[in-house]
Every structure is written in structure tokens, then in C-alpha cells.
């Protein structure tokens, strides 16, 4: 009897096994093709998160030599059949991911982006919308979809920032003028961001579609309002990320464990520009959100995590990308996937999407009919973060 996969939802680097092929046709589609090859090996690179790699038998890289050999296949077709038996598997290909659907049979293709990384900044007048890869909310939306293996403590802090930024943004946009303190007082653990994600996805999808269609986007009041709302949300999200980065830097360099004092001082660092809601408005005491942040940071900032940083490192990378991702000389990886945060990976994915959506024969263009269901709501699907 063949030994089943030891983990559920393994992440498999399978660039040598399969690829998305876009044949020359008047139809709009792509084909998942198993690459030809002989003698391929399944290696385990990290048992803790279920990370695997399939490569040729002759590959003798330094990292590959340290990996545990799990199984040897005579051909790539046999390797693919073994992958197809894994429950909830995520397969990394060139420029995209394959995610096993809930029915256990179908595969869903997940692209990192539909546009090249350098073309994602949107500007209307004084309002600018940054690329999704430099925001925090897409992590909440996709971290389970492609199994990023982000620690629960890290995700709670990220969700807290997203929820606070969204509430502050909604408080500004609300016609009823709901007080900011009242809007933030309802944030409790466990932190739920479903409402915030629905709103951000709808706004982002609308802006992406409208910017393509509008010749003069400044003349569309709804588009300008949506861009302004996203701009304000990103303003709050970015400043909250800066506050936490400064707190983490002082914890790590000075080995300080006075979370209360650090949260107070960094929240009041720029009162004229942005006052973080972790302190009370009329005093310097910690607010309810400040005490919540203090509890969430305690396990992440423990000495074990600082020395061997899994949750710490993931939070630091995520906040760094949000605060100044466009200016970082080196692209850091958020997860142990080899290319998850690389712009080259997004560029490959955008190239595949553009080839699929571009008719090779303009004189006989036919769009293949399809039916889809997406949790992001009705309308055209937006690029994956």
C-alpha cells in the first residue's frame, strides 16, 4: 500500500513537473501541461510547514543535499499523479500557484498579479493608491489560499492593523460622523476582518476596472471618491505599520520588555501628523486597543522568537513591505515559498495572464464561455495580491 502524504495542504515547488501553456488559438484559455522528464525526486525542505520540492535526480545544490528524500519517480507524469493525491495541496509553478479545490479533484490557478509590478500605482490628483503587494490587507485575504504558513500570533497583529485602519477610514467617510473612539471600541479578540476585506476588495476592484475604462478618470466622481478612500486607508495602515516597526526595533536592539512604555511613546511620536489610537485622546494612558496590542506583542517578542524569529520575522517583513516596500533594495520573503514576494514571480504571472487574455487571431476572436464563483463579489475578478 502506498504511503499517503504525511501532511494536509503541503506546499510543493513543482516548476520541473508542470507549467501553464498558452497555445496559439482564437479562444481565450491556457493549458496545464505536465513537462516531460525522467528520474525526478520529491524532497522535504521543511516538515514543520509541509514544504516540499520536486527536482531532477542529478540536481546536487547545497540546499538540496540537506533536504530529506521522500520518493523517487521514474517520470514527471508519475510525480504529478503523486501530487494529485495530496489533500489541499498548493503547487508552485513559474508565475502562478495551483491550489487543490475543496472537491479534492479540481485545481484552481492562482496568479500573483494580473499586471506587472511596476504598473500598479494609481494616481488621481493628490491621491495615490499603492500596489497591493505593499499593503497588509491582501495577506489576510490570501494567506490560507496558498498556505503561507503565517503564525497565528503574527496574523492577529496584522488583522488588528487592518481593522483599525479600516475603522479610521470609515469614520472619516461616514455621513453620520460617528466618533472615532466609538468606531474603534468594537474591535475585540478574536479579530474579525471579513467586513473590512469585503469593503477593500470591492473598492480595489472598482478602481482597477474603472482606471482601465476611463479616459479622464478625474471626471468620474465615484472613481475619485473610491481612490480617496483607498488613499486614506493606506495612510492609516502605513503609519500604524511604522509605529509597530519602531516598537519592534527598540525591543530587538535594546532588549526592552516595557511594551506599555514603548507603545505610549511611539503612539505619540508624531501627534501633529498621526496619533495612533493605542493611547487615550485626553491622556497618555493606554487605550483598550493599546492593551490589546500589548497582549498580542508579548508572545511574539519573547526571547525565543527574537533569537529564532518565525512569527517575529514574518511580522517584521510584512510591516517593512507596508511601510517602505517600494524603497527596499532587497526583496524579503514573507513565507518559505521560494518566490512568494519576488517581483519576478509577479512579472511571470502577469505575462501568462496577458497571453491568455490576448487573442492571437484578431480576425476570428472568440471568447470561451465560462461560469465562475468568487468570494470577492460580482464583477470582473481583480488581480490576486
C-alpha positions as CSV (number, residue, x, y, z in Angstrom):
1,X,0.0,0.0,0.0
2,X,1.4,3.4,-1.0
3,X,2.2,5.7,1.9
4,X,-0.1,8.7,1.8
5,X,1.1,12.3,2.2
6,X,2.1,12.9,5.8
7,X,0.6,16.4,5.9
8,X,-2.6,18.1,4.7
9,X,-2.2,21.1,2.4
10,X,1.5,20.6,1.5
11,X,3.3,23.3,-0.5
12,X,5.2,21.8,-3.4
13,X,7.7,23.5,-5.6
14,X,6.9,21.8,-8.9
15,X,8.4,24.0,-11.6
16,X,10.1,21.0,-13.1
17,X,6.9,19.0,-13.2
18,X,4.2,21.2,-14.7
19,X,3.6,24.6,-16.4
20,X,0.8,26.8,-17.8
21,X,1.0,26.6,-21.6
22,X,-0.8,29.2,-23.7
23,X,-1.3,27.7,-27.2
24,X,-1.9,29.8,-30.3
25,X,-5.7,30.0,-30.7
26,X,-8.6,32.3,-31.2
27,X,-10.0,31.1,-27.9
28,X,-9.0,32.6,-24.5
29,X,-7.6,29.8,-22.4
30,X,-4.5,28.2,-21.0
31,X,-3.5,24.6,-20.6
32,X,-1.9,22.9,-17.6
33,X,0.8,20.7,-19.1
34,X,3.0,18.1,-17.4
35,X,6.5,18.6,-18.5
36,X,8.5,15.7,-20.0
37,X,11.2,14.4,-17.8
38,X,12.9,11.3,-16.3
39,X,14.1,10.5,-12.8
40,X,12.7,13.2,-10.5
41,X,12.9,13.3,-6.7
42,X,10.4,14.5,-4.1
43,X,12.4,16.2,-1.3
44,X,11.1,17.6,2.0
45,X,12.6,21.0,2.8
46,X,10.6,21.8,6.0
47,X,8.5,19.3,7.8
48,X,7.1,21.9,10.2
49,X,5.1,23.7,7.4
50,X,4.9,20.8,4.9
51,X,7.2,22.4,2.3
52,X,8.4,20.1,-0.5
53,X,10.4,20.3,-3.7
54,X,10.4,18.2,-6.8
55,X,13.6,18.3,-8.9
56,X,15.8,16.2,-11.1
57,X,17.8,13.3,-9.6
58,X,21.0,14.9,-10.8
59,X,20.4,18.3,-9.0
60,X,23.1,18.5,-6.3
61,X,22.8,22.0,-5.0
62,X,23.9,22.7,-1.4
63,X,20.3,23.2,-0.2
64,X,19.1,20.1,-2.0
65,X,21.7,18.0,-0.3
66,X,20.3,19.0,3.1
67,X,16.7,18.0,2.2
68,X,15.2,14.7,3.1
69,X,14.5,12.5,0.1
70,X,10.9,11.2,0.3
71,X,10.3,9.5,-3.0
72,X,11.9,8.9,-6.4
73,X,9.7,8.8,-9.6
74,X,10.7,7.3,-13.0
75,X,8.9,10.2,-14.9
76,X,7.4,13.5,-14.2
77,X,4.0,12.0,-15.1
78,X,4.3,9.7,-12.1
79,X,5.3,12.6,-9.9
80,X,2.2,14.5,-11.0
81,X,0.0,11.6,-10.2
82,X,1.5,11.5,-6.7
83,X,0.9,15.3,-6.3
84,X,-2.7,14.9,-7.4
85,X,-3.4,12.6,-4.5
86,X,-2.4,15.2,-1.8
87,X,-5.3,16.8,0.0
88,X,-5.4,20.6,-0.3
89,X,-2.1,20.7,-2.0
90,X,-0.5,24.0,-3.2
91,X,1.9,23.6,-6.1
92,X,4.2,26.5,-7.1
93,X,4.8,26.8,-10.8
94,X,6.5,29.5,-12.8
95,X,4.4,32.6,-12.3
96,X,1.4,31.0,-10.5
97,X,0.1,28.6,-7.9
98,X,-2.1,25.6,-8.3
99,X,-4.5,25.1,-5.4
100,X,-6.5,21.9,-4.9
101,X,-10.1,22.7,-4.8
102,X,-12.5,21.7,-2.0
103,X,-13.9,18.8,-4.1
104,X,-10.5,17.1,-3.9
105,X,-10.4,16.7,-7.7
106,X,-10.2,20.1,-9.4
107,X,-7.3,22.5,-9.4
108,X,-7.6,26.3,-9.1
109,X,-5.0,28.5,-10.7
110,X,-3.9,31.5,-8.5
111,X,-1.9,34.3,-10.2
112,X,0.1,36.7,-8.0
113,X,-0.9,39.7,-10.2
114,X,-2.7,40.5,-13.4
115,X,-0.4,43.5,-14.2
116,X,3.4,43.9,-14.0
117,X,4.7,45.1,-10.6
118,X,5.9,48.4,-12.0
119,X,2.4,49.4,-13.3
120,X,0.3,49.1,-10.2
121,X,0.5,52.6,-8.7
122,X,-2.7,54.7,-9.3
123,X,-2.7,58.5,-9.0
124,X,-5.6,60.9,-9.4
125,X,-4.7,64.4,-8.4
126,X,-3.2,64.4,-4.9
127,X,-4.4,60.8,-4.1
128,X,-2.2,57.8,-4.7
129,X,-3.1,54.1,-4.4
130,X,-0.1,51.9,-3.8
131,X,0.3,48.4,-5.3
132,X,-1.4,45.6,-3.4
133,X,1.9,43.9,-2.7
134,X,2.8,46.8,-0.4
135,X,-0.4,46.6,1.6
136,X,-1.3,44.4,4.6
137,X,-4.9,43.5,3.9
138,X,-4.2,41.2,0.9
139,X,-2.2,39.0,3.3
140,X,-5.4,38.5,5.3
141,X,-7.2,37.6,2.1
142,X,-4.8,35.1,0.6
143,X,-2.6,33.6,3.4
144,X,-4.8,30.5,3.6
145,X,-5.4,30.2,-0.1
146,X,-1.8,29.5,-1.0
147,X,-0.8,28.3,2.5
148,X,1.7,30.9,3.5
149,X,2.1,29.2,6.9
150,X,2.0,32.6,8.7
151,X,1.9,32.1,12.5
152,X,-1.4,32.8,14.3
153,X,0.2,35.5,16.5
154,X,1.6,37.3,13.5
155,X,-1.8,37.2,11.7
156,X,-3.6,38.6,14.8
157,X,-1.4,41.7,14.8
158,X,-1.8,42.2,11.0
159,X,-5.6,41.8,11.3
160,X,-5.5,44.4,14.1
161,X,-3.8,47.0,11.9
162,X,-6.1,46.3,9.0
163,X,-9.2,46.6,11.2
164,X,-8.0,49.8,12.9
165,X,-7.1,51.4,9.5
166,X,-10.4,50.5,8.0
167,X,-12.4,51.8,11.0
168,X,-10.5,55.1,10.9
169,X,-11.1,55.4,7.2
170,X,-14.8,54.6,7.6
171,X,-15.1,57.1,10.4
172,X,-13.9,59.8,8.1
173,X,-16.1,58.8,5.2
174,X,-19.3,58.2,7.3
175,X,-22.0,60.7,6.6
176,X,-23.3,60.3,10.2
177,X,-19.9,61.5,11.6
178,X,-19.6,58.6,14.1
179,X,-16.9,59.4,16.6
180,X,-13.5,57.7,16.0
181,X,-13.4,56.3,19.6
182,X,-16.8,54.7,19.2
183,X,-15.8,53.1,15.8
184,X,-12.7,51.6,17.4
185,X,-14.2,50.4,20.6
186,X,-15.9,47.4,18.9
187,X,-12.5,45.8,18.0
188,X,-12.0,42.8,20.2
189,X,-10.4,39.4,20.0
190,X,-10.7,37.2,18.0
191,X,-10.2,39.9,15.5
192,X,-12.6,39.6,12.5
193,X,-11.7,41.4,9.3
194,X,-14.3,39.9,6.9
195,X,-16.2,43.2,6.7
196,X,-13.0,45.2,6.1
197,X,-11.8,42.8,3.5
198,X,-15.2,42.9,1.6
199,X,-15.0,46.7,1.5
200,X,-11.4,46.9,0.5
201,X,-11.8,44.2,-2.2
202,X,-14.8,46.0,-3.6
203,X,-13.1,49.4,-3.7
204,X,-9.9,48.0,-5.2
205,X,-11.7,46.0,-7.9
206,X,-13.8,49.0,-8.8
207,X,-10.8,51.3,-9.1
208,X,-8.8,48.7,-11.1
209,X,-11.6,48.3,-13.6
210,X,-12.5,52.0,-13.8
211,X,-9.0,53.1,-14.4
212,X,-8.8,50.9,-17.5
213,X,-12.1,52.2,-18.9
214,X,-11.9,55.9,-18.1
215,X,-10.0,58.2,-20.5
216,X,-10.3,61.0,-18.0
217,X,-10.5,59.4,-14.5
218,X,-10.6,62.8,-12.8
219,X,-14.0,63.4,-14.3
220,X,-15.6,60.4,-12.6
221,X,-16.8,61.4,-9.1
222,X,-17.3,57.8,-7.9
223,X,-13.8,56.9,-9.0
224,X,-12.3,59.9,-7.3
225,X,-14.2,59.1,-4.1
226,X,-13.0,55.5,-4.2
227,X,-9.4,56.4,-4.8
228,X,-9.6,59.0,-2.0
229,X,-11.0,56.4,0.4
230,X,-8.2,53.8,-0.5
231,X,-5.6,56.6,-0.2
232,X,-6.8,57.4,3.3
233,X,-6.9,53.7,4.3
234,X,-3.4,53.2,3.1
235,X,-2.3,56.4,5.0
236,X,-3.5,54.9,8.3
237,X,-2.2,51.4,7.5
238,X,1.2,52.7,6.7
239,X,1.5,54.9,9.8
240,X,0.4,52.1,12.0
241,X,3.0,49.8,10.5
242,X,5.6,52.5,11.2
243,X,4.6,52.7,14.9
244,X,4.9,48.9,15.3
245,X,8.2,48.8,13.4
246,X,9.7,51.3,15.8
247,X,8.4,49.4,18.8
248,X,9.9,46.1,17.4
249,X,13.2,47.8,16.6
250,X,13.6,49.0,20.2
251,X,12.5,45.6,21.6
252,X,15.2,43.9,19.5
253,X,18.1,46.3,19.8
254,X,17.7,47.4,23.4
255,X,16.1,44.1,24.6
256,X,13.3,46.2,26.2
257,X,10.3,44.4,27.5
258,X,8.4,47.5,28.6
259,X,5.7,47.2,26.0
260,X,3.5,49.7,27.8
261,X,6.0,52.5,27.7
262,X,7.1,51.7,24.1
263,X,3.5,51.8,22.8
264,X,2.8,55.0,24.6
265,X,6.0,56.8,23.4
266,X,5.7,55.6,19.8
267,X,2.0,56.3,19.5
268,X,2.6,60.0,20.5
269,X,5.8,60.4,18.4
270,X,4.1,62.5,15.7
271,X,0.9,63.9,17.2
272,X,0.6,66.6,14.6
273,X,0.6,64.1,11.7
274,X,-0.8,60.9,13.1
275,X,-1.8,60.0,16.7
276,X,-2.1,56.2,16.9
277,X,-5.2,55.1,18.7
278,X,-3.3,53.0,21.2
279,X,-3.4,55.8,23.8
280,X,-6.4,57.8,25.1
281,X,-7.2,61.1,23.4
282,X,-7.2,63.1,26.6
283,X,-4.4,61.3,28.5
284,X,-1.2,59.4,27.7
285,X,-2.6,56.2,29.2
286,X,-3.0,53.1,27.1
287,X,-6.4,52.7,25.4
288,X,-8.3,49.4,25.0
289,X,-6.5,49.0,21.7
290,X,-3.2,49.7,23.3
291,X,-3.7,47.0,25.9
292,X,-4.9,44.6,23.2
293,X,-1.7,45.3,21.2
294,X,0.4,44.8,24.3
295,X,-1.1,41.3,24.8
296,X,-0.6,40.4,21.1
297,X,3.0,41.5,21.1
298,X,4.0,39.7,24.2
299,X,4.3,36.1,22.7
300,X,5.9,37.4,19.5
301,X,8.5,39.5,21.3
302,X,9.6,36.7,23.7
303,X,13.3,35.9,23.7
304,X,12.7,32.6,21.9
305,X,11.1,34.4,19.0
306,X,13.7,37.1,18.8
307,X,16.5,34.6,18.6
308,X,14.8,32.2,16.3
309,X,12.4,34.5,14.5
310,X,9.5,32.8,12.8
311,X,6.5,35.0,14.0
312,X,8.8,37.9,14.6
313,X,10.5,37.7,11.2
314,X,7.2,37.3,9.4
315,X,5.7,40.4,11.2
316,X,8.8,42.4,10.6
317,X,8.8,41.6,6.8
318,X,5.1,42.3,6.4
319,X,5.3,45.6,8.2
320,X,8.5,46.6,6.4
321,X,6.8,46.0,3.0
322,X,3.9,48.1,4.1
323,X,5.9,51.0,5.4
324,X,8.6,51.3,2.7
325,X,8.4,48.4,0.4
326,X,8.9,50.4,-2.8
327,X,12.3,51.7,-1.5
328,X,13.7,48.4,-0.2
329,X,16.8,47.3,-2.2
330,X,16.3,43.7,-1.3
331,X,13.0,41.8,-1.6
332,X,12.5,39.8,1.6
333,X,10.4,36.6,1.6
334,X,7.3,36.6,3.8
335,X,7.0,32.8,3.7
336,X,9.3,30.0,2.9
337,X,8.0,29.7,-0.6
338,X,10.9,30.4,-2.8
339,X,9.4,33.3,-4.7
340,X,6.3,34.4,-2.9
341,X,7.2,38.0,-2.6
342,X,9.5,38.4,-5.6
343,X,8.6,40.9,-8.3
344,X,10.0,38.4,-10.9
345,X,7.3,35.9,-9.8
346,X,4.6,38.5,-10.2
347,X,6.0,39.5,-13.6
348,X,5.9,35.9,-14.8
349,X,2.3,35.6,-13.6
350,X,1.3,38.8,-15.3
351,X,2.9,37.7,-18.6
352,X,0.8,34.4,-18.5
353,X,-2.4,36.3,-17.8
354,X,-1.8,38.8,-20.6
355,X,-1.0,36.0,-23.1
356,X,-4.2,34.1,-22.1
357,X,-6.3,37.3,-22.4
358,X,-4.8,38.4,-25.7
359,X,-6.3,36.9,-28.9
360,X,-3.7,35.6,-31.3
361,X,-6.1,35.8,-34.2
362,X,-7.8,39.2,-34.1
363,X,-9.9,38.4,-37.2
364,X,-11.6,35.4,-35.6
365,X,-11.8,36.3,-31.9
366,X,-14.0,34.0,-29.8
367,X,-14.2,34.1,-26.0
368,X,-14.8,30.8,-24.4
369,X,-17.9,30.8,-22.2
370,X,-17.3,30.1,-18.6
371,X,-19.0,30.2,-15.2
372,X,-17.2,31.2,-12.0
373,X,-18.0,31.9,-8.4
374,X,-15.8,34.2,-6.4
375,X,-15.9,35.3,-2.8
376,X,-14.9,38.8,-3.8
377,X,-18.3,39.5,-5.2
378,X,-19.8,40.1,-8.6
379,X,-18.0,41.6,-11.5
380,X,-14.6,41.0,-13.1
381,X,-12.0,39.3,-10.9
382,X,-9.3,41.6,-9.6
383,X,-5.6,40.7,-9.6
384,X,-4.6,38.5,-6.7
385,X,-2.3,40.2,-4.2
